[in-house]
């Protein structure tokens, strides 16, 4: 199992600098932000003949690409915008194939105005994603959806509905326990239940601020926050053991959203904590 990170916090730095820093600080895989004009993986440049140069850059640093990251809303309510986003995402899939990257991480999309999340899954997700996933399968690439609560992947009933309308085995999860933890969903049981669908993982923790929770209740705000692994309440030892027991041997990709720690400090602290368990 590898420890890596999502490159988004370094989006202003050239990829060469990010790779050098990652190598010097013990990381072995990166979840790399990709898109047209991206400072890290520029899809247009890769598809125009720069794939081998990019692969060589990673090889020389001893770092792999765990996935390409493209967290957009493919279910935009405007039909023209939706077609544009889907077309752009397919180019990211093409880019992953060119770079020999097996996984592209994205979002399941947002609820369309006027529809519930389940209705959006049954209608809009079912219209868009089966074709996208089939396209990715033809390129030898898997599509992993982050279970971000604000998207269609809120509770497990939403997960089940997504896999019901798109049962293709090439569609899976970028499993993030932090979202499940504060919603009081059993993230360990979810690893067991969806093991075959876990293609990638986010290493992000959640701190529950009990003194605020007791004041505002669960419907209030400010009683939980995302943090670096080891600074919250996710049980990383049991969680990683459960992943391993279910056959997952991929990356733990730190997603740094912790305002209490600086960018570099947070990444290093997270790697140090996670390394105890792998």
C-alpha positions in Angstrom: 0.0 0.0 0.0 1.3 3.5 -0.9 0.9 6.9 0.7 0.3 9.8 -1.7 -1.6 13.0 -1.9 -4.0 14.9 -4.2 -2.0 17.6 -5.9 -4.7 20.3 -5.7 -3.1 22.3 -2.9 0.0 22.7 -5.0 -1.9 23.7 -8.1 0.2 26.9 -8.5 3.5 25.0 -8.5 4.9 23.4 -11.7 4.6 19.6 -11.6 8.4 19.2 -11.5 8.5 21.0 -8.2 5.6 19.0 -6.8 7.3 15.8 -7.8 10.6 16.8 -6.2 9.0 17.8 -3.0 6.9 14.6 -2.9 10.0 12.4 -3.5 12.1 14.2 -0.8 9.4 13.7 1.8 8.7 10.0 1.3 5.6 10.0 -0.9 5.4 7.3 -3.6 2.2 8.2 -5.5 0.3 11.3 -6.6 -3.4 11.8 -7.4 -2.8 14.4 -10.1 -5.1 17.2 -11.1 -5.8 17.0 -14.8 -7.6 19.1 -17.3 -7.1 21.5 -20.2 -4.5 24.0 -19.1 -3.8 22.3 -15.8 -0.5 23.2 -14.3 0.0 19.5 -13.4 -1.4 17.3 -16.2 -2.4 19.4 -19.2 -4.6 17.0 -21.1 -4.2 18.9 -24.4 -0.4 18.7 -24.2 -0.4 15.0 -23.3 -2.7 14.1 -26.1 -0.6 16.2 -28.5 2.4 14.0 -28.0 3.8 14.7 -24.5 2.7 11.5 -22.8 6.1 9.8 -22.8 7.7 13.0 -21.5 5.3 13.0 -18.6 5.7 9.3 -17.9 9.5 9.8 -17.8 9.2 12.7 -15.4 7.4 10.5 -12.9 9.7 7.5 -13.5 12.8 9.6 -12.8 11.3 10.6 -9.5 10.3 7.1 -8.5 6.7 8.2 -8.1 3.6 6.7 -9.7 0.3 8.3 -10.7 -2.4 6.7 -8.6 -5.1 8.5 -10.6 -6.0 11.5 -12.6 -8.3 13.9 -10.6 -11.1 15.7 -12.4 -13.7 16.7 -9.8 -16.3 18.4 -12.0 -20.1 18.2 -12.1 -20.9 16.1 -15.3 -24.7 16.6 -14.5 -24.8 20.3 -15.1 -28.5 21.2 -15.6 -27.7 23.1 -18.8 -27.7 20.5 -21.6 -25.0 22.3 -23.7 -22.8 22.7 -20.7 -23.3 19.1 -19.7 -22.3 17.9 -23.2 -19.2 20.0 -23.0 -18.2 18.7 -19.6 -18.8 15.0 -20.6 -16.7 15.6 -23.8 -13.9 17.1 -21.7 -14.0 14.2 -19.2 -13.7 11.7 -22.0 -10.5 13.5 -23.1 -9.2 13.1 -19.5 -9.9 9.4 -19.9 -8.0 9.4 -23.2 -5.2 11.2 -21.3 -5.2 8.5 -18.6 -4.9 5.8 -21.3 -2.0 7.6 -22.9 -0.2 7.9 -19.5 -1.0 4.3 -18.6 -3.0 5.4 -15.6 -5.7 2.9 -14.5 -8.1 5.2 -12.6 -9.7 8.6 -13.1 -11.4 10.1 -10.0 -14.4 12.4 -10.3 -17.7 13.3 -8.7 -21.1 11.6 -9.1 -22.6 15.0 -9.8 -25.0 17.3 -8.0 -28.7 17.0 -7.6 -30.4 18.8 -10.5 -32.6 21.7 -9.3 -36.1 20.6 -8.7 -35.1 16.9 -8.2 -34.0 14.9 -5.2 -30.7 13.1 -5.2 -32.4 9.8 -5.8 -34.5 11.2 -8.7 -31.3 12.7 -10.2 -29.6 9.4 -10.0 -32.5 7.6 -11.6 -32.9 10.1 -14.4 -29.7 12.2 -15.1 -27.0 10.0 -13.7 -28.5 7.0 -15.5 -28.5 9.0 -18.8 -24.9 10.2 -18.5 -22.7 7.9 -16.6 -23.3 4.5 -18.3 -22.0 5.8 -21.6 -19.0 7.5 -19.9 -18.1 4.4 -18.0 -18.4 2.2 -21.1 -16.1 4.7 -22.9 -13.6 4.4 -20.1 -13.8 0.6 -20.1 -12.9 0.7 -23.8 -9.8 2.6 -23.0 -8.7 0.3 -20.1 -9.5 3.0 -17.5 -11.7 2.8 -14.4 -13.9 5.6 -13.1 -13.9 6.2 -9.3 -16.5 8.5 -7.7 -15.6 10.2 -4.5 -18.4 9.8 -1.9 -18.6 13.5 -1.1 -21.8 14.0 0.8 -22.9 17.1 -1.1 -23.0 15.1 -4.4 -25.3 12.3 -5.3 -23.3 9.9 -3.1 -24.6 10.9 0.3 -25.9 7.8 2.2 -25.5 4.2 1.2 -29.0 4.1 -0.3 -27.6 6.6 -2.9 -24.5 4.4 -3.5 -26.8 1.4 -4.1 -29.0 3.3 -6.5 -25.9 4.5 -8.5 -24.6 1.0 -8.9 -28.1 -0.2 -9.7 -28.5 2.2 -12.6 -24.9 1.7 -13.7 -23.9 -1.8 -12.7 -20.8 -1.8 -14.9 -17.9 -3.2 -12.9 -15.7 -0.4 -14.3 -17.5 2.1 -12.1 -16.4 2.3 -8.5 -15.4 4.5 -5.6 -12.7 6.8 -4.5 -13.5 5.8 -0.9 -13.3 8.7 1.7 -14.1 7.7 5.3 -14.2 11.3 6.5 -17.6 12.0 4.9 -19.2 8.9 6.3 -17.8 9.5 9.8 -19.6 12.7 10.7 -22.8 11.4 9.2 -22.5 8.4 11.5 -22.4 5.9 8.7 -20.3 2.8 9.5 -17.3 3.3 7.3 -15.8 0.0 8.2 -18.9 -2.0 7.3 -19.0 0.1 4.1 -15.5 -1.2 3.1 -16.8 -4.7 3.5 -20.0 -4.1 1.5 -18.4 -2.2 -1.4 -15.0 -3.8 -1.5 -15.1 -4.7 -5.1 -15.9 -1.1 -6.0 -13.0 0.5 -4.1 -10.6 1.6 -6.8 -8.9 4.5 -4.9 -9.0 6.0 -1.5 -8.8 9.4 0.1 -7.0 9.8 3.4 -8.9 12.5 5.2 -10.0 12.7 8.8 -12.9 14.3 10.6 -12.8 16.1 14.0 -16.1 16.2 15.8 -16.2 19.3 18.1 -18.3 17.9 20.9 -18.7 21.2 22.7 -20.2 22.8 19.6 -22.3 19.8 18.8 -23.9 19.8 22.3 -24.8 23.5 21.7 -26.1 23.5 18.1 -27.2 19.9 17.6 -26.6 17.8 14.4 -28.7 20.2 12.3 -26.4 23.1 13.2 -23.1 24.0 11.7 -19.5 24.2 12.8 -19.5 21.0 14.9 -17.3 19.0 12.6 -14.4 19.8 10.3 -12.1 17.9 8.0 -8.5 17.4 9.1 -5.3 15.6 8.4 -5.2 11.8 9.3 -4.4 11.5 13.0 -6.0 14.8 14.0 -9.6 13.5 14.0 -11.6 10.4 15.0 -11.3 8.0 12.0 -9.7 4.8 13.3 -6.9 4.5 10.7 -5.5 1.2 12.0 -8.7 -0.7 11.8 -9.7 1.1 8.6 -6.5 0.2 6.7 -6.6 -3.3 8.1 -10.2 -3.6 6.7 -9.1 -2.3 3.3 -6.2 -4.9 3.3 -8.5 -7.7 4.4 -10.7 -6.9 1.4 -7.9 -7.0 -1.1 -7.2 -3.3 -1.5 -3.5 -2.6 -1.9 -3.5 0.8 -3.6 -2.9 4.3 -2.5 -3.9 6.2 0.6 -4.2 9.7 -1.1 -4.1 12.5 1.5 -6.7 15.2 0.6 -5.5 18.2 2.6 -8.5 20.3 3.7 -7.2 21.1 7.2 -7.0 24.8 7.9 -5.1 24.2 11.1 -2.0 22.9 9.4 0.1 24.4 6.6 0.2 22.6 3.2 3.6 20.9 3.6 3.3 20.4 7.3 -0.1 18.7 6.9 1.1 16.4 4.2 4.1 15.3 6.2 2.1 14.8 9.4 -0.5 12.8 7.6 2.1 10.5 6.0 3.8 10.0 9.3 0.6 8.9 10.9 -0.6 6.6 8.1 2.8 4.9 7.8 2.3 3.3 11.2 -0.4 1.1 9.7 0.9 0.0 6.3 
